[in-house]
């Protein structure tokens, strides 16, 4: 599991191909639906595990979940 801290305070996320470029300069690929790992992002008090599903990208949070058609939609949401 990858943990990201304080990335939402500055910059923007960008999706290039299968890689998510983060504001701090880090690059990560999104784990697949059958991988044991997830990309973990904390927004305020809500934590989300993000991974690729069969129909798109899924962010599963503590109190709600959100689905995205593609990586660009995820980057805009972040």
N, C-alpha and C positions, 0 to 999 in steps of 0.2 A: 504494500500500500504506500502510495506517495502522499506526503503531507505538504501542503502549501500554506504559508503564513504571510499575512499582510500584503498580499499581491493586489488587492482591490483598491488600495489607497492611491496608486499612481499608475498611469499608463493604460493600455488596452490589450486585450487578448486578441490574437489573430490565429485563424486556422489556415494552414497551408498543407494541402493534401491530407495525409493522415496525422499530421503533427500539429499540436497546439503550442503556439509561441506565447509565453507569458510576459507580463510587463517587466519583470526582473531580468529577462534574458534567458530564462530556462526554457527548454523544449521538452515536450513529452508526447508520446503517442497515447491514444486512448485504448485501454484494454478492451478486448473482445468480450462477447457475451459468455463465452465458456472459459475465460481466464479467471484465475483466483484473485487477481489484483483489481483495484479500482483507483481512479484518480480522486483523491479526497480534497475537497475545497470547503472552507469555512467562510460563510458570509454572515457577519454579525453573530448571532447565537445559533444559527442553523448550519448544520454540516451536511454536505452532499457527497455521495459516492457516485462518480461519473464513469460510465463505460458504454461501449457500443452494444446495442441490442440487435435483434434480427430486423427490426423495422426502422432503426435510426439510433440516435444517441439518447441515453436515459440518465437523468440526474435524480437519484433517490435520496431524499432528505429525511430529517428527523420527523417532520410533521407533514410534509407533502412531497410529491414527486412531479417531475416535469419531463416531457419527451420533446426531442428536437428532430427535425427532418434531416439536418446536416450539421456539419461542424461550424459553419458560419453563423447559424442561428444560435448555437451554444456560445460562441465567442461574443455575440451581441448581448446575450443574456448575462454573461459574466461581467 
